[in-house]
Amino acid sequence: MQGSERSAVAIGVFDGVHLGHRRVVERTVAAARERGARSVAVTFEPPPAEVVRPGSHPARLTTARRRSELLSGLGVDEVCVLDFTLELSRMSPGDFAQAVLADRLRAATVVVGADFTFGHRAAGDVETLRALGDKYDFTVEAVPLLGGPSGGTVSSGEIRERLVAGDVEGAAADLGRPHRVEGVVVRGYQRGRQLGFPTANVETQPHTAIPADGVYAGWLECVPVANLPVVYEGERWPAAISVGTNPTFEGVPRTVEAYALDRDDLELYGVHVAVDFAARLRGNTRFDSIEALVDQIHADVAEARRLTA
């Protein structure tokens, strides 16, 4: 923030930028307009759990770049990514409010979820924040948690559980969009190409939230990322997606592979791509013959085409 300009601030990890997060950020944008202030979404990288509980590494629903992109798409003037260090994790609620909210961001309003906690050992909650707001001249709004379509509340933890179960449609309902996995296309065993269905073998980033093993319908697209080649920009293809070890071929590590329907001409090695999951078609099966596998792939492709039409 520059000069004396005040801000309306949304704070959260915002992993996934799900429907509940969106309510917090959209309320922040509205509050900024009401006050003639700038709107700022504050998030953290790495996610706090990775620093506070080393080795826990909760599965990530979004990359840092994607999270910032989604937050920006909600209309905020600025996305502020705080480097979550041990030093930051040990700040008291009062020190955080003064150093980050008052001094750095010049907050006039702070908007959080109703279950928000902050400061060393999560010592501060919404009421703590309100008391600090009185001291440092900002108001606080707590946005009620959003109920999910199948009961409970929308949360990043719940979405992770859905993905572990292969319920990508349930995850999409809570996210407000299909779950996305990103990475660079690398060379695999090229068995898909040999069978007539060339796949993009996606090298995902560490700790990515990957759906359960199985076959899915969805989409494949190229995503521009700094220092990597950009091809087929703006193109997005319906896809059949395989997650798992491919039990018909032993000794294969767990992979995410996407076949762009009816495209055998794509050159994607070294390109950063995104795979969006629309629906689960089936679990993984070991086939007794290559012919049986190919027959099933044809059926999977037909169903993926229907679901993404």
Helices and strands as residue ranges (DSSP letters): E 7-11, H 19-35, E 38-45, H 48-52, H 64-73, E 78-83, H 86-89, H 93-96, I 97-104, E 107-113, G 120-122, H 126-136, E 139-143, H 156-164, H 168-175, E 179-186, H 191-195, E 200-204, E 214-222, E 236-244, E 255-260, E 272-282, H 290-308
